[in-house]
Amino acid sequence: MPKASATHLPSNDHQAGTKDIKLLVLDIDGTIAGDSNTISEPVKQAIVAAQAQGIQVAIATGRMYRSALRFHQDIGSTLPLMAYQGAWIQDPITQKIHRHWAVSREIAHKLLDYFEQPELRSLLSVHFYINDQLYVREVTRETQIYAERSEITPIPVGDLRQALTNEPTKILALCDDTDVIDKLLGNLRRQYTPAELYLTTSVATFFEATNASVNKGTAVRYLAEELLGLELANVMAIGDNFNDVEMLEYVGLGVAMGNAPAGVQAIAQWVAPNVEEDGAAVAIEKFLL
């Protein structure tokens, strides 16, 4: 399928009439936040303008809940926040946790054994997310960069098995070598069926594992249909990576960013300019304003 450009109209069979859109769902990194790690003024203004027209706006991110909260507050969202790819859905106003689907301790132990094989151990920084805290074996350079962007403090524990008194919400393996991440994803997808684990990459250097029922598509479906009583034709979503695919496929109008990998752009109905060119604002103005 040829890559859409910023002038192509969406053409999917379930394309929403843009006047039907009542919910806009936004990813954070690579979508509304670029290198600056903040939402630019043009994107913020476009979101506010959409809200002024009665369109509700929500966040769906692979980030921790505590790390995503400032973005949720920055856009003035009144909806539950979908964090950890949708494994953790919480209403920041009432504090109610609508969903928390974790990875079993048994599978977490097996993944850790895999990551700690001699040929992998020195290559990977392994993150366990438990009760919205980040546990690591040690604070590596990759972990430090991640922690600074996420504005959280990692908890080094030496042996990560010590942290597994509770089930992890998400497991992340980081490596600067994208070939290592690609091989990891391929190997573990052969070991675990989609019924056992949801495996994805949120950026090329991040391997992520969550509960098998978790992805942004199921999270957005829950928010739209169960909480808001909407249909897929009423929902628009914007994302930039493989962890956004299920969400972009589910919604009535799925928009990929210009900085998204080709495989993500191919499933979207429209491709916006990239994040540094305020592509999310361009998409919002085109379809909603």
Helices and strands as residue ranges (DSSP letters): G 18-20, E 23-26, H 41-52, E 56-59, H 65-74, E 81-83, G 84-86, E 88-90, E 97-100, H 105-115, H 118-121, E 125-130, E 133-136, H 141-150, E 155-156, G 160-163, E 170-174, H 178-191, E 197-201, E 206-211, H 216-221, I 222-227, G 232-234, E 235-239, G 242-244, H 245-250, E 253-256, H 262-267, E 270-271, G 275-277, H 279-288
